Amino acid sequence: MSIGSFETVDLRSDTVTRPGPGMRAAMAGAEVGDDLFGEDPTVRALEDRLAGLFGFSGALFTPSGVMANQIALQLLVGPGEELVCDAEAHILAHEEASPARYGGIQTRTVAAERGVVTAALLAGVVRRGNPYTLGTRAVEVEQTHTRAGGTVHPLDTLRAVRELTSGLGLSVHMDGARIWNAMAATGTSARAYGRTADSMSVCLSKGLGAPVGSVLLLPAESLPRAGKLRHGLGGGMRQSGILAAAGLYALDHHVERIAEDHANAALLAAGLRDAGFTVRPPETNIVLIEVPGADEVVARAAKEGVLVTAPGAETVRLVTHLDAGRQACRRALGVLTAVMTDVVGGARDTAASGRP
Ligand SMILES: *Cc1c(COP(=O)(O)O)cnc(C)c1O
């Protein structure tokens, strides 16, 4: 896509990547079978590989991260039972109230700073049940935390959460859609993260750049029920090895390079900070800028071929990924600096003149 003489730089999300020739070739050549009969060897290979990587005994390929999360939550928390999570969690903000709608799950929230749920916060919220009090069944954490700007739960924090919850007999689900970014940022191993949760969803179509899919990691004994829940949610697939092949290709070719996305996010953040804007220091591949008139910034930048989003009236968000290289990010930096300087200047002039 191009506007005028420029290539469009799309920093709206890391979901916008398109499969390249190598990934497409892997998909075209994938060996397949009917996965509902458990006969797709490529799906099996993907599930086995991720289970091994994160140290789980079972794995289930799902069409989306939302579905992986919802299956996991329904496995851990029954209808009329309680889940505790951060108030800005993806499962609450971006999953169409599915925990309530499909799981009958009551959620109670903590206001975690930067989205990082700690044992200390949880200790004040989780409840033991008794005949007249609804007890907490499970806790959910998000790694990295999307709405907080790709923030990382440190391993020690997750271990402390695990220790607290184990002591109370509570389960932990980790929404690890961007766990790959956390691993790249910290060097923490997949296994170390895996040991801190009872189940974990990992996404193939964000930083890894596959077109479709997530994988739910869980104990093998939960697989039959997980498979039934997936089928009931409309996620039973047939020759889905075509899609799993893209995931396997991404695991071979796109994990190491995530560090480049982080370097590009740092470049954008530093450039905008040097230009005088308030930027949250990015921990991974998401940059949040506090700027008045965010919607106007989005519209004006789009006209210059730089696509970004405004998650709030005074917040602009940039997400770096596989299809936005260093050159593209440099161009985005130039456009955004000019557009934001103009929009902020306009707002100041309006305020100074007293015009509405
Ligand atoms: C993207 C995302 C999901 C959902 O994944 P989909 O494949 O879009 O359904 C879940 N959790 C987090 C934190 C995400 O970023």
The ligand as a MOL file (V3000), in Angstrom:
LIG
                    3D

  0  0  0     0  0            999 V3000
M  V30 BEGIN CTAB
M  V30 COUNTS 15 15 0 0 0
M  V30 BEGIN ATOM
M  V30 1 C -4.0190 -9.8620 20.8720 0
M  V30 2 C -4.1820 -10.2790 22.2650 0
M  V30 3 C -5.1060 -11.2690 22.6050 0
M  V30 4 C -6.0970 -11.8540 21.6420 0
M  V30 5 O -5.5760 -12.4090 20.5140 0
M  V30 6 P -6.4780 -12.5050 19.1860 0
M  V30 7 O -5.7150 -13.4610 18.3710 0
M  V30 8 O -6.5550 -11.1300 18.6410 0
M  V30 9 O -7.8140 -13.0440 19.5800 0
M  V30 10 C -5.1880 -11.6390 23.9230 0
M  V30 11 N -4.4200 -11.0580 24.8560 0
M  V30 12 C -3.5530 -10.1010 24.5800 0
M  V30 13 C -2.7340 -9.5060 25.6720 0
M  V30 14 C -3.3920 -9.6710 23.2680 0
M  V30 15 O -2.5080 -8.7070 22.9950 0
M  V30 END ATOM
M  V30 BEGIN BOND
M  V30 1 1 1 2
M  V30 2 1 2 3
M  V30 3 2 2 14
M  V30 4 1 3 4
M  V30 5 2 3 10
M  V30 6 1 4 5
M  V30 7 1 5 6
M  V30 8 2 6 7
M  V30 9 1 6 8
M  V30 10 1 6 9
M  V30 11 1 10 11
M  V30 12 2 11 12
M  V30 13 1 12 13
M  V30 14 1 12 14
M  V30 15 1 14 15
M  V30 END BOND
M  V30 END CTAB
M  END
